[in-house]
Amino acid sequence: MNLLVTGGCGFIGNHFVRHWLGRYPDDVVVNLDALTYSGNLANLADVAANARYRFVHGSICDRPLVERVCEESNIEAIVNFAAHTHVDRSILDASPFIETNVRGVQVLLDVARSRSLSRFVQVSTDEVYGALGTGDLPTTEKAPLAPNSPYAASKAAGDLLVHACHRTYGVPAIVTRCSNNFGPYQFPEKLIPLMIINALDNKPLPVYGDGLYVRDWIYVGDHCEAIDLALCRGRVGEIYHIGSSNERTNIEIVERILDHLGKPRSLIQHVKDRPGHDRRYALDAARAREELGWSPRHDFAGALTATINWYVERRSWWEAVLTGEYRRFYEAWYVKR
């Protein structure tokens, strides 16, 4: 298969590119990424010279570019990771989220339709459902969408476009919705890497409100395997939940990180809550387990420890991100081209 991965230089995308190249030695992966602030070419430096990998700099909103890439590389399927994802940023300015997460998805769907691609996988989020109460059962795929942030609303809109294009035009599309990911190469604005990095530098660890917000945490490698199975085995027109049943409060995550690093809990600093903060998310992943044969392989505690250790050992990676030095990796690549 010749596969187009959009947003492959982001956190989950770079893991998926590496996963696919390692799992399928005869396949070609083309990575289309706009390299916005969270896209980092250095994330895939280890595969840059692979003859079966190609990077293209550009936006999914640029239809002529997407069409040209698909034509030149004879693309057969698309997995869409490209998205603006940080809730806080969407609260400050929703417009980039609408542009990429809605209009960009429509562009990809239009190209998938015009080229009669065999599969289109839209990678989405549990946040499209809104908040669960403390005693509520995990959300199933039949639950109504009720997003509470501009980010979540933009992802819900993109998902609905995917559904509509499948029903109206027969585009062989699948939507996956996942819980909170963690692992190496995650941009430092997200909870786990932010807390690790601040703790390493003995800086305050900002925790929203009372810190009792609950998320289901999944290791990024398990998410990639589930997307792989959805692409290869999933029923078109379906939604698949990807979750690990690892519900943890934010404060528990922060305390685990501090304890592992031997840092005092006095570094925790409770800060003013963000607007519209959802109290709890949890997904029922029974369909993915039953239909795809998927289940998470990584133990939460072990995966969190490995993730913390990765950031400890890869200070050069996250320091380059914090200083903006990581942008020079692209500049060097561009000069070579």
N, C-alpha and C positions, 0 to 999 in steps of 0.2 A: 504494500500500500504506500502511496505517496500522500502524506498527511500534512495538512496545514494546521499549525498550532498558533493561535493568536495570543499575544501577551506572554510569550514564552520566556521573557527575561524577568518576569515578576516572580513572586515567591512560589506559588503553587506551580505555575507554568514551567519554571526551570526544572523542577523536580520531575514533572511529567515528561518533558523533552528527554531528560536523561534516562528515565524509566523506559520510554518507548524505544530509544536507540539501543538500550541494553537488552530489552526483551525480544525485539524483532530485528534480527541482524540483516534482513533483506529489505527493510523499509527505509524510506527517505522521509525526513522531517524538515519542513520549512517553517521557520519561526518568524512571524510578522509581528513586530513590536514597535510602538511609537516612542519608546524610551522616555516616557514621562518621568517624574521625579522618582517613582518606585521601580522603574525598569532599569536593570543593571546588567550590562553585557558581561561583566566580570563573573556573574552567577553561572555562566556557561563557558567560561574560559577553557575548561577541561575537555569540551567537545567541539570547540571552534574549528579545529583542524580535521574533524571527522568528515570524510567524503560524502557521507549520507546526511549531513546536516548543512542547512543553509539559513543564514540570517538575512532578513530584509527589514530595513528601517522604514516604518510608515504606519499610518493610522488605518484602522478598520473602517473609518468613515470615508476613506478615499476609494470609491468604487472602481475607478479605472485601474488603480494600483492593485486592488484585490483581484480583479479580473485578470490582469496581466500576470500576477504571481501564479494564479491557478492555471492559466494557460501554459506558461513557461515550464512549470513543474508538473504538469498533468495531475493536479491535485484530485484525489478521490474522496476525501472526507475532511471535515473541519472540526476541531475542538476549540471552542471559544473561551479562553481565560481572560481576554482583554477586558478590563473594567477599572473604573475608579471605585475604590472599595472602602475608604476610611470614613466612618460615620461623622466624625468631628469635622472633617473637611467639607462634607456634603451640607452640614448645617451652616457653615460659613458661606458657601457658594455652591448651589446645586447644578449650575449650568454645565460644567464639564461632565458631570454624572449623566445628565440627560443626553448630551452629545454622544458619549461613548457607549453608555449602557443601554441606550434606546436606539438612537439613530444608527450607531455602529452595528448593532445586532441586526437591524433591518437590512443594511447593506450586505452583510454576510449572508443573510437568508436569501436575498435577491440573487446573489451570485450562486449560491448553492442550488437554487431553483433553476437558473438559466443554464447551468452546467450539468444538471441532473446528477449531483453528487450522491454517493451511496449512503452517507451519514452526515448528520450535523449534530454535535453535542454542545449544548449550552450549559456552562458550569455556573451554577447559581448558589443561593444561600438560604439558610433557615430563617433569616431575618425578614423574608417576604411575608411570613405568617404573623408577624407581630409577637407580642409577649404572651407567655403562658403564666397561669397562676401557680402558686406553690404546689397545690395538690392535683393539678391537671395532668392527664396522661400525655405522653409524648405525641407530637403532631404527626398525623398520617398524611399521605399524598392527597387525600380527599378534602383536607381542610381548606377553608376559604382564605384568600390572600387578604392581609390586613396590615400592610407595612406602616411603620411609625416614624421613619426617618426618610429624608430625601434620597439617601443611598438605597435603602430598602425599596422605596417606591420605584426608583429607576430600574432596579433589578427585576421587580415584579412586572413592570411594563415590558421589559425585554423578554421575560419568560412568556408573557401573554402573546407577544408577537410570534414567538416560536410556535406556540400552540395554534395560533390562527393560520400561520403559513403551512403547518402540517394539515390542518383540517380543510383549508381552502384549496391549496395547491398540491397537497400530497408530498411536501418536502419531508424526507425521512429523518425527522428530528427527534431528539431525546433531550430532556432536561434533567440534570442532576442537581440536587440541593444538599449542601453539606453543612455540618456544624463547624465550630471554630477550629481552625487548623493551627498547628504549631510545628516547629522544626527549624533546621538550618536555613539561612538566607532570607529570613523574614525581615521585612523592612522595620527599622527600629521605632516606628510610631505605634506599633501594635503592642498589646499588653505584655506578653512574655519577653520578647527581646528588649523592650524598653526597661522592664524591671531588672532584667539581668545586667544590662549595660549600666544603668544607674547604680545598682548595687556594687558592681565591680569598681566604680569610681567614687563610691561612698557619697553619692548624691541622694537627695530625697526621692522616694518612690511614690509618685502621685496616684492615689486611689480614689476613684469617684465615689462620693457619698459614703454610705456605710460599708461598702465593699462586698455586700451580700448579693450582688448580681450573679446569677447562675448561668453557666454555659456548659455545653457538652463539648469536650475537647477531643480532637482526633489528630493523630500524627500524620503529617503530610504524605508520607509514603503510602499509608493505608488508603488515603483519599485517591491518590494516583492509580492504585491498583483497581479501585472501584470504578473510576472513570474508564480505564482500559476495558473492564468487563462490560460496562454499559455500552461502549462503542462497539465491541465485538459481539455481544450477546443480547443486548437490550432490545426490547420491543419498541418500534418506532411509535411516536405519539405518547409515550409514557414518561412519567416522572419517577425518579429513583432517589430516595433519601439515603444519605451516607452519614451515619453517626455511630459513635462508639459506646454510647451509654456510660460516658465518663463525666457526669455532671459534677462540677466543682464551682464554688464561689470564687470570685476574683480575689478576695482576701486570702483564701486558702492557697491559691496559686502563688501569690506574692510571698506568703510566709514560707512555703516550700522552697522557693528560690533563695530567700534569705538564709534559711537553715542550711541548705546545701552549700552555700558559699561561705557559711560561717559569719554572716553579717548580722548586726543587731536589728531587731524589729523596730527599734526607735527610728529607723530610716523611713518607715511608712508615714506618709503624710496624706491624710484625708483632705480632698479638695472638693470644691463646689461641684455638684452633679451636673452632667450635661442635660440639655433639654430633651424630653421624650425618651429617656433611657429605659429600654425594655428590661423588665426584671428577670425574665428567664426564657431560655430557648431549649428545646429538646426535640429530637426527631425520632420517629419510629422507623427503623431501617429494615423492617421485616421483608419488604418486597425485594430489596437488593440482596438480602441473604438467601431468600427462597428462589428468586428467578435468576440471579446472576451467580449464585454460589459464592458470594463475597462475605468475608468477615474480617475485622481488623486483626492484624497479626501482632501489633506492638502493644505491650503492656504500658499503661499510662505512666506509672511511676518511673519505669526504666527509660521510656522515650523522653520524658521530661528531663531526667538526669543527663541523658546523652545530649539533649539540646542545650542545656546549660553549659555542659563541658565544651560543646562546639563553639559557643560564643566566647568562652574563656580562652580557648586555643586559637580562635580566629579574630583576635583583636584588630589585626590589620584590615580585615574586611569591613567591620562595622565602623572603625575610625575613618576609613575612606568614605563611607556613606555619610557620616556625621559632618565631615569637613567639606563634602562635595567633591573630593578628589576622585571618586568613582566615575564621575563624568569624563574624566580624561581617558578612561579605557575606551570609550566610544570615539573620542577624538583621535586616538591612536589608530583604532580600527579604520576610521574614515580616511585617514591619510594613506593607509596601506592600500585602500581600494582605489 
